[in-house]
Amino acid sequence: MHPPLRGFLRRCHEQFVTDDSGAVADYIPELTRANPGHFGVSLATIDGYVYEVGDSASPFTIQSISKAFVFALALETLGHERVESVIGVEPSGEAFNSIRLTGDNKPFNPMVNAGAIACSGLIHQHEGDGAFDVIHRMLGRFAGRELDVDEAVFASERATGDRNRAIAWLLRNYSVLRDDVDAVLDVYFRQCAVLVTARDLAVMAATLANNGCNPLTGDQIVSPYVVARTLSVMTSSGMYDYAGEWIYRVGIPAKSGVGGGIIAALPAQLGLGTFSPRLDSHGNSVRGLKVCEALSAHFGLHLLNRSDDVRTCIIRDYNAAAVPSRRNRPTFELKILQQHASAIRVIELVGALSFAVMDYVSRRLAGAAPQAALLILDFRRVPSATTAASRLFEEALAGLAADGATIIVAGFEKESRLGQAIFGEDIVLPKLRHFLLLDDAIEWAEDQLIYRYGGFEGLAKTIHLSEQELLARLTSDELDYITAIGVARSFKTGDRIIAAGEPADSLFFLQSGMVSVKLPSGARLASISPGMAFGEMALIERERSADVWADTMVQCLELPLSAYATFRKSHPETGELIMRNLASLLSKRLMLANAKVNLLSAY
Amino acid sequence: MHPPLRGFLRRCHEQFVTDDSGAVADYIPELTRANPGHFGVSLATIDGYVYEVGDSASPFTIQSISKAFVFALALETLGHERVESVIGVEPSGEAFNSIRLTGDNKPFNPMVNAGAIACSGLIHQHEGDGAFDVIHRMLGRFAGRELDVDEAVFASERATGDRNRAIAWLLRNYSVLRDDVDAVLDVYFRQCAVLVTARDLAVMAATLANNGCNPLTGDQIVSPYVVARTLSVMTSSGMYDYAGEWIYRVGIPAKSGVGGGIIAALPAQLGLGTFSPRLDSHGNSVRGLKVCEALSAHFGLHLLNRSDDVRTCIIRDYNAAAVPSRRNRPTFELKILQQHASAIRVIELVGALSFAVMDYVSRRLAGAAPQAALLILDFRRVPSATTAASRLFEEALAGLAADGATIIVAGFEKESRLGQAIFGEDIVLPKLRHFLLLDDAIEWAEDQLIYRYGGFEGLAKTIHLSEQELLARLTSDELDYITAIGVARSFKTGDRIIAAGEPADSLFFLQSGMVSVKLPSGARLASISPGMAFGEMALIERERSADVWADTMVQCLELPLSAYATFRKSHPETGELIMRNLASLLSKRLMLANAKVNLLSAY
């Protein structure tokens, strides 16, 4: 099986290759030498995969397509105020090589020759003699490889470019150009003569579609601001006097060149590059247009054809009474949580956070704030957040904190892209706690409640064996017997009491302090409080399956299995009772685990 | 705590209400009577929530904003070919009331007066005398309420509308209008005099942003195709000769009217409506523009500023050897699955499926097809799929089926919107199975493997008690004793063997056939095969916690607890052994459940 998009592009190529209408550009002699039969199509995805069909590796000159990238470069290096002060952004309503300027003597937009020459002039003013090298390098970064220049085409353009020369002198007359006109024109002619392939154009377009980051190289070339403005002028003026029809019919920002190339960049979706030298009366590649139209129509890709259901962004919304942390807590803690854990509200989000999504989340939070003293937001299924989402989130948190809520976020690393979006430097978050794992966040919130309601006093006292669940319903004689054959043990914080892989030849009754059951990797399986046993699986297994560590000073009674065997011989029914207590404990844990599986697998 | 967006809109209102620049429209006398101090802002979300600030409930005439909706109505009722044959879609480069037509005598676009009058003419041609009523009703559906008409403004427009009369007669000269010119103009003047509020405009815009479905009423008013084309002409021509700047600076499709209103519709995000009667030299509301600019800039909402990481769409990718179904299978089935279950590949998707996302998924599938005889795709976290995604999915499935794979989809109802998108009528899916629940899908796939590798033979034979896990390591004498005190029972398909809530006074050893453990709600907890016990929790619990149903003809041995008590008395150590076997079984199930919790909560 091949990816279906490959098949679609092949069918497009097969269908449109038979269209021989249009004519190769002839306004400079060198361009007429193009092979009119060439036809290449390439589509680059925003995750960096490139489809190629036909003559996708044939080089041709980039021509006017360079205008979009040089405009982006000017915005990026000189800032938008400088650029916008000399170049407009309105469609001109005239041909691309018109010499007419706006009422205040600016080129109409950067996609007509006057605007593009002004752009090259800005770069020249900034970089001097190195201007073309800077442009050349930047075009190469967009394509993900070093690009050649067709010196013959350059020479041909320079030799015949009198109209552009006229435009340049007019721009200099109005101080739009301030440098040597010939030097600026050399930069402009040479940038138009850069050699690209359909594949290069696809990657360049995908870089625009990917917010300025080349999806093959990971190189962030221009900012998202610059990308949006570049795509804007492509949208309003990229296809000459066919721009209105283009947005109406195809709805994908695009730019064409008389060399026969077209780029089309659909934000967050794809970059398309086509090459076929025969042009229509507007100067756009005939077959290239058809590929763009077919792609948009077949897949419904029009930019303005979008919908969303924001309500799906909250995948789970529950409280910690329903889904407690994994900590196995003693009865006195469980009692506190039974009464109060509904104050811990957990909201698990899913999908990219946009303006609309975060506004919806903020309204859900606003509706429920008074009841939620501790609010946990889980982001582990959230790949990204837009600026809008970060802004709304920051303000929602400020409002919640003002209402006295504690906010806990979980499910991402602070250093990740999402973390940066949420903890961005200009964002001040009051009363905010961060945990990598949701379970740790819930446990911390539970501890807050237990602390608030006095539960930690329980940890200090020593628990008698009669309170051990595993020894429930034993007589006091039997308990005394077990105490007698057991060994009192003390551990200090950080001691490893049990090691995975060792023979399981004893069990422990925890009397004071806390221990954690962990995998050798460090992942915590459970926390044990006084009144609970650990290593109790020794009753049915021969080897320790996990480590047990002392989290605090610990006192416990260790019961060696050898001594217990003697006890069982003399008390066979008590042996069965203890095994039954173990089965009961396991059954309870299984019920909890199954409830959790049900909850988790519901989404 | 209030939603932060409310605060933002209030701050906008507070800031811009002090701006007294611009002037109330005076081209018709009635409009000059507007209160220049009025300022209303409203934002409607695509989930149907409406924010309102200031004079958001003050009525004013819709004027040119009606053009967008009447164009949409014309496209919807007459079809795009008819409409596009008489009205262009290129920016005119001239004032909104220009009388100039294109080279082939069409209005430039539906946002200038000529194009809008042509639209009203098309509706009139189709609806006759009822034309205005149809337009009026449709505007009301967009706003979600019945709208009034300002008869004084209508009369004033009609009395002074000589320029529009000239345009209309010119259109009739070129047969763009074919009906009575005065009747068409009455429709046009009256549609401009429909009274709306900023809130109405917000809802109307949100309906465009929500693919033509009013988010308050759920009314699907026009098709997504019509919405995309309407937003296209708003993008290229909606803000008069400020359109290029508008897409560049604000990047949200918009339309303004001389009554002081502006609508802005950002697809899949929001609809904005503003009202402030003072206009700038382009004819756009001064304060309204500022609100749009502030909203776009503060939240980075530019239409072309988008990014995505498609790789996050696959949230889990595993095989059924790692995550089997919940069916508790007998050893001989487990052996088959151990060997073969890696042929069942499960891919769980998350988030809306777009072109880029589904292309990525299709490449992942293409890469792994040969190994995956049974491929399960889980959609439970997928809210929607675009046309593009459906198309790519359909073709990917055809390719996989041609390679011999069986595809199983789960996690949605066939009748749901997603189901319709995936099972759309024009989509023919070979070798496709559908299950609502992922677990059922995995179980079905496991059954296919067991069937393929001969495992179902096992079901036919009768299992001796010695193969019962609960009775492992009992001597043959002890087994004979248990056989003697047990009662052989037979059930037929559909019988309820155990009912939740009844006293738990016996346990069952399944010898042939299949039973299911279910909650009274019908949700299945487990399936039991020969060699396994059920109702075995009677050993530690007093009451049945679930129903058990016979899925097939069933033969089993029921062991009454009363008889078992006698056995335990005489065999106390065997009693402990059986309890230990139970603890072992529970421990194994707990380990499986915990592994599942770990896997599920990783995402």
HADDOCK unambig.tbl for C-alpha pairs under 7 A between the chains (distance, minus, plus):
assign (segid A and resid 1 and name CA) (segid B and resid 366 and name CA) 5.41 0.50 0.50
assign (segid A and resid 1 and name CA) (segid B and resid 399 and name CA) 4.82 0.50 0.50
assign (segid A and resid 1 and name CA) (segid B and resid 400 and name CA) 5.64 0.50 0.50
assign (segid A and resid 1 and name CA) (segid B and resid 403 and name CA) 6.46 0.50 0.50
assign (segid A and resid 2 and name CA) (segid B and resid 366 and name CA) 5.62 0.50 0.50
assign (segid A and resid 2 and name CA) (segid B and resid 399 and name CA) 6.92 0.50 0.50
assign (segid A and resid 3 and name CA) (segid B and resid 362 and name CA) 5.37 0.50 0.50
assign (segid A and resid 3 and name CA) (segid B and resid 363 and name CA) 5.32 0.50 0.50
assign (segid A and resid 3 and name CA) (segid B and resid 366 and name CA) 6.06 0.50 0.50
assign (segid A and resid 3 and name CA) (segid B and resid 396 and name CA) 6.40 0.50 0.50
assign (segid A and resid 4 and name CA) (segid B and resid 392 and name CA) 5.80 0.50 0.50
assign (segid A and resid 4 and name CA) (segid B and resid 395 and name CA) 5.52 0.50 0.50
assign (segid A and resid 4 and name CA) (segid B and resid 396 and name CA) 5.59 0.50 0.50
assign (segid A and resid 5 and name CA) (segid B and resid 359 and name CA) 6.86 0.50 0.50
assign (segid A and resid 5 and name CA) (segid B and resid 392 and name CA) 6.89 0.50 0.50
assign (segid A and resid 45 and name CA) (segid B and resid 356 and name CA) 6.90 0.50 0.50
assign (segid A and resid 47 and name CA) (segid B and resid 310 and name CA) 6.68 0.50 0.50
assign (segid A and resid 89 and name CA) (segid B and resid 244 and name CA) 5.60 0.50 0.50
assign (segid A and resid 89 and name CA) (segid B and resid 245 and name CA) 5.86 0.50 0.50
assign (segid A and resid 90 and name CA) (segid B and resid 244 and name CA) 4.27 0.50 0.50
assign (segid A and resid 90 and name CA) (segid B and resid 245 and name CA) 6.20 0.50 0.50
assign (segid A and resid 91 and name CA) (segid B and resid 244 and name CA) 6.36 0.50 0.50
assign (segid A and resid 93 and name CA) (segid B and resid 93 and name CA) 6.17 0.50 0.50
assign (segid A and resid 210 and name CA) (segid B and resid 307 and name CA) 5.68 0.50 0.50
assign (segid A and resid 211 and name CA) (segid B and resid 305 and name CA) 6.97 0.50 0.50
assign (segid A and resid 211 and name CA) (segid B and resid 306 and name CA) 6.61 0.50 0.50
assign (segid A and resid 211 and name CA) (segid B and resid 307 and name CA) 5.84 0.50 0.50
assign (segid A and resid 224 and name CA) (segid B and resid 305 and name CA) 6.31 0.50 0.50
assign (segid A and resid 228 and name CA) (segid B and resid 302 and name CA) 6.96 0.50 0.50
assign (segid A and resid 228 and name CA) (segid B and resid 304 and name CA) 4.89 0.50 0.50
assign (segid A and resid 228 and name CA) (segid B and resid 305 and name CA) 4.99 0.50 0.50
assign (segid A and resid 229 and name CA) (segid B and resid 248 and name CA) 5.60 0.50 0.50
assign (segid A and resid 231 and name CA) (segid B and resid 304 and name CA) 6.59 0.50 0.50
assign (segid A and resid 232 and name CA) (segid B and resid 247 and name CA) 6.02 0.50 0.50
assign (segid A and resid 232 and name CA) (segid B and resid 248 and name CA) 5.19 0.50 0.50
assign (segid A and resid 233 and name CA) (segid B and resid 248 and name CA) 6.77 0.50 0.50
assign (segid A and resid 236 and name CA) (segid B and resid 236 and name CA) 6.56 0.50 0.50
assign (segid A and resid 236 and name CA) (segid B and resid 244 and name CA) 6.19 0.50 0.50
assign (segid A and resid 244 and name CA) (segid B and resid 89 and name CA) 5.61 0.50 0.50
assign (segid A and resid 244 and name CA) (segid B and resid 90 and name CA) 4.30 0.50 0.50
assign (segid A and resid 244 and name CA) (segid B and resid 91 and name CA) 6.36 0.50 0.50
assign (segid A and resid 244 and name CA) (segid B and resid 236 and name CA) 6.18 0.50 0.50
assign (segid A and resid 245 and name CA) (segid B and resid 89 and name CA) 5.88 0.50 0.50
assign (segid A and resid 245 and name CA) (segid B and resid 90 and name CA) 6.22 0.50 0.50
assign (segid A and resid 247 and name CA) (segid B and resid 232 and name CA) 6.03 0.50 0.50
assign (segid A and resid 248 and name CA) (segid B and resid 229 and name CA) 5.59 0.50 0.50
assign (segid A and resid 248 and name CA) (segid B and resid 232 and name CA) 5.18 0.50 0.50
assign (segid A and resid 248 and name CA) (segid B and resid 233 and name CA) 6.76 0.50 0.50
assign (segid A and resid 267 and name CA) (segid B and resid 304 and name CA) 6.24 0.50 0.50
assign (segid A and resid 267 and name CA) (segid B and resid 306 and name CA) 5.56 0.50 0.50
assign (segid A and resid 267 and name CA) (segid B and resid 307 and name CA) 6.44 0.50 0.50
assign (segid A and resid 268 and name CA) (segid B and resid 306 and name CA) 5.69 0.50 0.50
assign (segid A and resid 268 and name CA) (segid B and resid 307 and name CA) 4.42 0.50 0.50
assign (segid A and resid 268 and name CA) (segid B and resid 308 and name CA) 5.09 0.50 0.50
assign (segid A and resid 269 and name CA) (segid B and resid 355 and name CA) 6.70 0.50 0.50
assign (segid A and resid 269 and name CA) (segid B and resid 356 and name CA) 4.96 0.50 0.50
assign (segid A and resid 270 and name CA) (segid B and resid 356 and name CA) 6.81 0.50 0.50
assign (segid A and resid 299 and name CA) (segid B and resid 387 and name CA) 5.80 0.50 0.50
assign (segid A and resid 299 and name CA) (segid B and resid 388 and name CA) 3.92 0.50 0.50
assign (segid A and resid 299 and name CA) (segid B and resid 391 and name CA) 6.88 0.50 0.50
assign (segid A and resid 300 and name CA) (segid B and resid 387 and name CA) 5.91 0.50 0.50
assign (segid A and resid 300 and name CA) (segid B and resid 388 and name CA) 5.94 0.50 0.50
assign (segid A and resid 302 and name CA) (segid B and resid 228 and name CA) 6.98 0.50 0.50
assign (segid A and resid 304 and name CA) (segid B and resid 228 and name CA) 4.90 0.50 0.50
assign (segid A and resid 304 and name CA) (segid B and resid 231 and name CA) 6.60 0.50 0.50
assign (segid A and resid 304 and name CA) (segid B and resid 267 and name CA) 6.24 0.50 0.50
assign (segid A and resid 305 and name CA) (segid B and resid 211 and name CA) 6.99 0.50 0.50
assign (segid A and resid 305 and name CA) (segid B and resid 224 and name CA) 6.33 0.50 0.50
assign (segid A and resid 305 and name CA) (segid B and resid 228 and name CA) 4.99 0.50 0.50
assign (segid A and resid 306 and name CA) (segid B and resid 211 and name CA) 6.62 0.50 0.50
assign (segid A and resid 306 and name CA) (segid B and resid 267 and name CA) 5.56 0.50 0.50
assign (segid A and resid 306 and name CA) (segid B and resid 268 and name CA) 5.70 0.50 0.50
assign (segid A and resid 307 and name CA) (segid B and resid 210 and name CA) 5.70 0.50 0.50
assign (segid A and resid 307 and name CA) (segid B and resid 211 and name CA) 5.85 0.50 0.50
assign (segid A and resid 307 and name CA) (segid B and resid 267 and name CA) 6.43 0.50 0.50
assign (segid A and resid 307 and name CA) (segid B and resid 268 and name CA) 4.43 0.50 0.50
assign (segid A and resid 308 and name CA) (segid B and resid 268 and name CA) 5.09 0.50 0.50
assign (segid A and resid 310 and name CA) (segid B and resid 47 and name CA) 6.69 0.50 0.50
assign (segid A and resid 312 and name CA) (segid B and resid 383 and name CA) 6.35 0.50 0.50
assign (segid A and resid 351 and name CA) (segid B and resid 351 and name CA) 5.34 0.50 0.50
assign (segid A and resid 355 and name CA) (segid B and resid 269 and name CA) 6.71 0.50 0.50
assign (segid A and resid 356 and name CA) (segid B and resid 45 and name CA) 6.93 0.50 0.50
assign (segid A and resid 356 and name CA) (segid B and resid 269 and name CA) 4.95 0.50 0.50
assign (segid A and resid 356 and name CA) (segid B and resid 270 and name CA) 6.82 0.50 0.50
assign (segid A and resid 359 and name CA) (segid B and resid 5 and name CA) 6.87 0.50 0.50
assign (segid A and resid 362 and name CA) (segid B and resid 3 and name CA) 5.38 0.50 0.50
assign (segid A and resid 363 and name CA) (segid B and resid 3 and name CA) 5.31 0.50 0.50
assign (segid A and resid 366 and name CA) (segid B and resid 1 and name CA) 5.42 0.50 0.50
assign (segid A and resid 366 and name CA) (segid B and resid 2 and name CA) 5.63 0.50 0.50
assign (segid A and resid 366 and name CA) (segid B and resid 3 and name CA) 6.06 0.50 0.50
assign (segid A and resid 380 and name CA) (segid B and resid 603 and name CA) 6.19 0.50 0.50
assign (segid A and resid 381 and name CA) (segid B and resid 603 and name CA) 6.19 0.50 0.50
assign (segid A and resid 383 and name CA) (segid B and resid 312 and name CA) 6.36 0.50 0.50
assign (segid A and resid 387 and name CA) (segid B and resid 299 and name CA) 5.85 0.50 0.50
assign (segid A and resid 387 and name CA) (segid B and resid 300 and name CA) 5.95 0.50 0.50
assign (segid A and resid 388 and name CA) (segid B and resid 299 and name CA) 3.94 0.50 0.50
assign (segid A and resid 388 and name CA) (segid B and resid 300 and name CA) 5.93 0.50 0.50
assign (segid A and resid 391 and name CA) (segid B and resid 299 and name CA) 6.93 0.50 0.50
assign (segid A and resid 392 and name CA) (segid B and resid 4 and name CA) 5.84 0.50 0.50
assign (segid A and resid 392 and name CA) (segid B and resid 5 and name CA) 6.92 0.50 0.50
assign (segid A and resid 395 and name CA) (segid B and resid 4 and name CA) 5.56 0.50 0.50
assign (segid A and resid 396 and name CA) (segid B and resid 3 and name CA) 6.41 0.50 0.50
assign (segid A and resid 396 and name CA) (segid B and resid 4 and name CA) 5.60 0.50 0.50
assign (segid A and resid 399 and name CA) (segid B and resid 1 and name CA) 4.84 0.50 0.50
assign (segid A and resid 399 and name CA) (segid B and resid 2 and name CA) 6.95 0.50 0.50
assign (segid A and resid 400 and name CA) (segid B and resid 1 and name CA) 5.65 0.50 0.50
assign (segid A and resid 403 and name CA) (segid B and resid 1 and name CA) 6.45 0.50 0.50
assign (segid A and resid 540 and name CA) (segid B and resid 580 and name CA) 6.51 0.50 0.50
assign (segid A and resid 540 and name CA) (segid B and resid 584 and name CA) 6.37 0.50 0.50
assign (segid A and resid 572 and name CA) (segid B and resid 572 and name CA) 5.72 0.50 0.50
assign (segid A and resid 572 and name CA) (segid B and resid 573 and name CA) 5.97 0.50 0.50
assign (segid A and resid 573 and name CA) (segid B and resid 572 and name CA) 5.96 0.50 0.50
assign (segid A and resid 575 and name CA) (segid B and resid 576 and name CA) 6.32 0.50 0.50
assign (segid A and resid 576 and name CA) (segid B and resid 575 and name CA) 6.31 0.50 0.50
assign (segid A and resid 576 and name CA) (segid B and resid 576 and name CA) 4.13 0.50 0.50
assign (segid A and resid 576 and name CA) (segid B and resid 579 and name CA) 6.62 0.50 0.50
assign (segid A and resid 579 and name CA) (segid B and resid 576 and name CA) 6.61 0.50 0.50
assign (segid A and resid 579 and name CA) (segid B and resid 579 and name CA) 5.87 0.50 0.50
assign (segid A and resid 579 and name CA) (segid B and resid 580 and name CA) 5.94 0.50 0.50
assign (segid A and resid 580 and name CA) (segid B and resid 540 and name CA) 6.49 0.50 0.50
assign (segid A and resid 580 and name CA) (segid B and resid 579 and name CA) 5.93 0.50 0.50
assign (segid A and resid 582 and name CA) (segid B and resid 583 and name CA) 6.59 0.50 0.50
assign (segid A and resid 583 and name CA) (segid B and resid 582 and name CA) 6.60 0.50 0.50
assign (segid A and resid 583 and name CA) (segid B and resid 583 and name CA) 4.51 0.50 0.50
assign (segid A and resid 583 and name CA) (segid B and resid 586 and name CA) 6.97 0.50 0.50
assign (segid A and resid 584 and name CA) (segid B and resid 540 and name CA) 6.34 0.50 0.50
assign (segid A and resid 586 and name CA) (segid B and resid 583 and name CA) 6.96 0.50 0.50
assign (segid A and resid 586 and name CA) (segid B and resid 586 and name CA) 6.06 0.50 0.50
assign (segid A and resid 586 and name CA) (segid B and resid 587 and name CA) 6.37 0.50 0.50
assign (segid A and resid 587 and name CA) (segid B and resid 586 and name CA) 6.37 0.50 0.50
assign (segid A and resid 590 and name CA) (segid B and resid 590 and name CA) 5.13 0.50 0.50
assign (segid A and resid 593 and name CA) (segid B and resid 593 and name CA) 5.87 0.50 0.50
assign (segid A and resid 593 and name CA) (segid B and resid 594 and name CA) 6.32 0.50 0.50
assign (segid A and resid 594 and name CA) (segid B and resid 593 and name CA) 6.32 0.50 0.50
assign (segid A and resid 596 and name CA) (segid B and resid 597 and name CA) 6.74 0.50 0.50
assign (segid A and resid 597 and name CA) (segid B and resid 596 and name CA) 6.73 0.50 0.50
assign (segid A and resid 597 and name CA) (segid B and resid 597 and name CA) 5.55 0.50 0.50
assign (segid A and resid 600 and name CA) (segid B and resid 600 and name CA) 6.12 0.50 0.50
assign (segid A and resid 600 and name CA) (segid B and resid 601 and name CA) 6.72 0.50 0.50
assign (segid A and resid 601 and name CA) (segid B and resid 600 and name CA) 6.72 0.50 0.50
assign (segid A and resid 603 and name CA) (segid B and resid 380 and name CA) 6.22 0.50 0.50
assign (segid A and resid 603 and name CA) (segid B and resid 381 and name CA) 6.20 0.50 0.50
